[in-house]
Amino acid sequence: MNNKIPDSLIFDMDGTLWDAVDTYAICWNIVLEKHLIKSITREKLLGMMGWEKEKVISHYFNNISAAIADKIFEDIVEVQDEIIPKIGGKIYDHVVEGIKILSKKYKLFILSNCPPNTIKQFIELAKIETYITDHIAHGYNLKPKHFNMQLLIDKHSLKNPFYIGDTLTDSTESKKANLPFVYLTYGFGDVETYDLKFDNFKNFVDHFDGLK
């Protein structure tokens, strides 16, 4: 890991800032029922958290034509856009307070492999609009995380961003983008390669708040 103090922090969302998997499951099952497909469990969804759209489709709808699977997925996204703003998810302890504290010293971003509107919905539910400099979702361009990390770096002239997440994908994509990776252990993944590790969001905030 480089020893420079970061100028910016880029956050994953699911498993890092909140847990909305139960809400996602409700949305999935509304659509799956219409298509006479067996309902999905929280555990099944957890196993796909952080995956890109095409990987989710090819894994879960592997016995359905690509065109139909894509339509089902887009229907799920449409239902999520209706339901998430109404019932949200569980924002992890100290996330809102921590974001406010860190925004005084760092530019803050959210980057997630989610549908186009989900990050915006999270930001609005958490009421942290004024503290987040920018965000980008996989659903905007269907590009991998390391590509979108570079987009944020170029757009905002970031000098030393760190990526904060909870899964193996977060770790490997950070490495591809040459970003230090901060692993939050309370999330959905089991990661062995990281630069820093914290067991709760408050300890993470205390560490980075103390660097500047």
ABEGO torsion letter per residue (X at the ends): XBABBBABBBBBABGAABBAAAAAAAAAAAAAAAAGBBBBBAAAAAAABGBBAAAAAAAAAAABBAAAAAAAAAAAAAAAAAAAAAAEBBBBBGAAAAAAAAAAABBBBBBBBBBAAAAAAAAAAAGAAAABABBBBAAAAGBBAAAAAAAAAAAAGBABBBBBBABAAAAAAAAAAGBBBBBBAABABBBABBABBBABAAAAAAAAAAAX
